[in-house]
Amino acid sequence: MNAHALLDFLVKEYKLKNDAALSRALGVRPSVLSKIRARTLGVSGDMKILIYKKTGMSIEDIEEFLEKT
């Protein structure tokens, strides 16, 4: 799972400064993104749906990022 690629893409695509700004944009606690980056928490189905709702990015595209090595 390559959550880093997904999070990095979201920060860059939406011209955000960092993960803290991304967490505010998504409406999640910064610790959630920190745990995802640290691989202690996976990208759940709920998180995928949240990203879809907030960005319009398709679930298929989100999953494609996560499948990259």
N, C-alpha and C positions, 0 to 999 in steps of 0.2 A: 504494500500500500504506500503510495507516495503522496501523503497529505501535504508535504512541503510544497510540491509543485502546484497543488490546488490553492493553498493559502497565498503563496507568492504571486500566482496569477491574479487572484482577487485583489490583493494590495496594489499591484501594478495597474491592472485594468481599470480600477475605480479610483486611481490616483490618490491612494491613501498613504499616509506617512509610515504606518507601521501596523503591527498586529493589534495594538490598543485601539487604533482608529477603526480597524476592521471589526473588532469585537463590538464597538459602539454601533457601527453600521448594521451589523447582523443582529444586535440586541442580545448578545451573550456576554458572559463574564470573561474578562481577559484570561483568567486561569483556564478556561475551556480550551482556548486556542493554544495556550502554552502546553497543556497536557496532550493535545493532538500533536503538536510539534515534537514533544518528548516521547511520543508513541506509547504513553501510558493510557491514552484514551483514543479510541478509533473514531472515525467519522460515521456517526450513526445515521440511520435512515431519517430521523428527525432533523439532524443537521443538514443532510442533503436537501430535504424539503425546504428548510429555512433558507438555504443558499438559493434554491430555485425561486422561492417567493420574493426574496429581497433583490435578486439580480436578474431574474428571467433566464438564467443559464439553465439549459436542459439537464434533466437527471442523467441522461446518457453522457453528456459532456462532462459532468461532474464525475461520474464513474470512470470515464476514460482517463481523466487526470489521476485518479486514485490507482488505476491499473498500471500506469507508467512506472518503470523501474529506475 
